[in-house]
Amino acid sequence: MPDIVILGSGNVASHFAKALKNAEINVKQIFGRNIRSVSALAKQINCSHTINITDIIQDADIYFFIMNDEANISICDKIKIKKDSILAHTAGSLSIEIFKNKTRNYGVFYPFQTFTKYVETDFSKVPICIEGSNHETYLELEKIAKRLNCPTFNIDASKREIVHLSGVFASNFMNHCVNIAEDILSENDISSDIIKPLLEQSFFKILNNNAADSQTGPAIRSDNLTIKKHKELIKNNKQYSQVYEVLTNSIKSKFKIK
Ligand SMILES: NC(=O)c1ccc[n+]([C@@H]2O[C@H](COP(=O)([O-])OP(=O)(O)OC[C@H]3O[C@@H](n4cnc5c(N)ncnc54)[C@H](OP(=O)(O)O)[C@@H]3O)[C@@H](O)[C@H]2O)c1
């Protein structure tokens, strides 16, 4: 198995580094800018760490860039590596080409899951979308994913963007809607726990059938009196009102409701 350097110590880097360690893959070093999180992660993985770009180990086999887009690009410009190392990032919508001036071996290892640092994640259930600048690089990245027991997908840049976009709708926007629901409940002194069985059942229905067949609510029923009441309740909050309007119209249009 290759020697690995991880750049970043945030949500994905933390989960990925621990999964590599559990699979007995050698993480040689963690690089980042925040000494506290970098050293804490390195301690858990039992590897070295640095916050200086010039101290990044130069002879690792694979470098995983797990920072935000800007940092991935700027650190890639500055890093010094041996000739045939592989550089890979984990981003949904960042081009593989950010690495092209550095090495001929580069790729993407995009884990299609939502990661939060301190929330447990079973990495073996995470689909990994892989792209490689050449077949050997693809196989090396696939080898890592397979060692972690992850399902793998050969996905090129344009398809990866689509996968990412679908994730934004399915996870990020859904999460934001639940966040609004929690805020509305708490603003009205109602425990947000009341919503948990509804969330469980909604996901049960989606996972066991599909979202289109699971849609309920005033928009699909065309209950315009209820919609009017809801709008009245949130009329002083422009943000809630806009989200309610957009999603109600989207459901009506999808199901051709007048
Ligand atoms: N989170 C997810 O659910 C998810 C899922 C799939 C893919 N991804 C992708 O994975 C990558 C990382 O996402 P994330 O959620 O793990 O982000 P994150 O938690 O915000 O972590 C980003 C890391 O990059 C570091 N960083 C930022 N700017 C830096 C710089 N100039 N120099 C050095 N280090 C720098 C941050 O340091 P600080 O701690 O100092 O901020 C942090 O350790 C992104 O490409 C994202 O698109 C994320």
PDBQT file of the ligand as one rigid body, heavy atoms in Angstrom, charges set to zero:
ROOT
HETATM    1  N1  LIG A 301     -17.812  17.955   4.305  1.00  0.00    +0.000 N 
HETATM    2  C1  LIG A 301     -18.352  17.193   3.407  1.00  0.00    +0.000 C 
HETATM    3  O1  LIG A 301     -19.458  16.660   3.657  1.00  0.00    +0.000 OA
HETATM    4  C2  LIG A 301     -17.680  16.893   2.084  1.00  0.00    +0.000 A 
HETATM    5  C3  LIG A 301     -18.123  15.776   1.349  1.00  0.00    +0.000 A 
HETATM    6  C4  LIG A 301     -17.450  15.429   0.177  1.00  0.00    +0.000 A 
HETATM    7  C5  LIG A 301     -16.361  16.194  -0.258  1.00  0.00    +0.000 A 
HETATM    8  N2  LIG A 301     -15.978  17.293   0.456  1.00  0.00    +0.000 N 
HETATM    9  C6  LIG A 301     -14.810  18.058  -0.044  1.00  0.00    +0.000 C 
HETATM   10  O2  LIG A 301     -13.692  17.819   0.822  1.00  0.00    +0.000 OA
HETATM   11  C7  LIG A 301     -12.899  19.011   0.929  1.00  0.00    +0.000 C 
HETATM   12  C8  LIG A 301     -12.789  19.434   2.385  1.00  0.00    +0.000 C 
HETATM   13  O3  LIG A 301     -14.080  19.698   2.897  1.00  0.00    +0.000 OA
HETATM   14  P1  LIG A 301     -14.325  19.746   4.477  1.00  0.00    +0.000 P 
HETATM   15  O4  LIG A 301     -15.789  19.728   4.701  1.00  0.00    +0.000 OA
HETATM   16  O5  LIG A 301     -13.467  18.754   5.155  1.00  0.00    +0.000 OA
HETATM   17  O6  LIG A 301     -13.801  21.208   4.784  1.00  0.00    +0.000 OA
HETATM   18  P2  LIG A 301     -13.372  21.798   6.201  1.00  0.00    +0.000 P 
HETATM   19  O7  LIG A 301     -13.904  20.984   7.311  1.00  0.00    +0.000 OA
HETATM   20  O8  LIG A 301     -13.679  23.243   6.116  1.00  0.00    +0.000 OA
HETATM   21  O9  LIG A 301     -11.803  21.597   6.183  1.00  0.00    +0.000 OA
HETATM   22  C9  LIG A 301     -10.984  22.314   5.316  1.00  0.00    +0.000 C 
HETATM   23  C10 LIG A 301      -9.559  22.180   5.821  1.00  0.00    +0.000 C 
HETATM   24  O10 LIG A 301      -8.702  22.947   4.984  1.00  0.00    +0.000 OA
HETATM   25  C11 LIG A 301      -7.890  23.756   5.816  1.00  0.00    +0.000 C 
HETATM   26  N3  LIG A 301      -7.479  24.941   5.091  1.00  0.00    +0.000 N 
HETATM   27  C12 LIG A 301      -8.276  25.912   4.565  1.00  0.00    +0.000 A 
HETATM   28  N4  LIG A 301      -7.509  26.859   3.993  1.00  0.00    +0.000 NA
HETATM   29  C13 LIG A 301      -6.223  26.470   4.169  1.00  0.00    +0.000 A 
HETATM   30  C14 LIG A 301      -4.986  27.023   3.812  1.00  0.00    +0.000 A 
HETATM   31  N5  LIG A 301      -4.906  28.192   3.141  1.00  0.00    +0.000 N 
HETATM   32  N6  LIG A 301      -3.854  26.372   4.152  1.00  0.00    +0.000 NA
HETATM   33  C15 LIG A 301      -3.926  25.207   4.813  1.00  0.00    +0.000 A 
HETATM   34  N7  LIG A 301      -5.062  24.613   5.182  1.00  0.00    +0.000 NA
HETATM   35  C16 LIG A 301      -6.205  25.244   4.868  1.00  0.00    +0.000 A 
HETATM   36  C17 LIG A 301      -8.796  24.077   6.985  1.00  0.00    +0.000 C 
HETATM   37  O11 LIG A 301      -8.055  24.585   8.053  1.00  0.00    +0.000 OA
HETATM   38  P3  LIG A 301      -8.795  25.335   9.287  1.00  0.00    +0.000 P 
HETATM   39  O12 LIG A 301      -9.166  24.240  10.223  1.00  0.00    +0.000 OA
HETATM   40  O13 LIG A 301      -7.752  26.245   9.810  1.00  0.00    +0.000 OA
HETATM   41  O14 LIG A 301      -9.971  26.070   8.718  1.00  0.00    +0.000 OA
HETATM   42  C18 LIG A 301      -9.377  22.699   7.235  1.00  0.00    +0.000 C 
HETATM   43  O15 LIG A 301      -8.464  21.852   7.891  1.00  0.00    +0.000 OA
HETATM   44  C19 LIG A 301     -13.578  20.048   0.026  1.00  0.00    +0.000 C 
HETATM   45  O16 LIG A 301     -12.974  19.975  -1.239  1.00  0.00    +0.000 OA
HETATM   46  C20 LIG A 301     -15.018  19.571  -0.069  1.00  0.00    +0.000 C 
HETATM   47  O17 LIG A 301     -15.621  19.959  -1.280  1.00  0.00    +0.000 OA
HETATM   48  C21 LIG A 301     -16.609  17.658   1.608  1.00  0.00    +0.000 A 
ENDROOT
TORSDOF 0
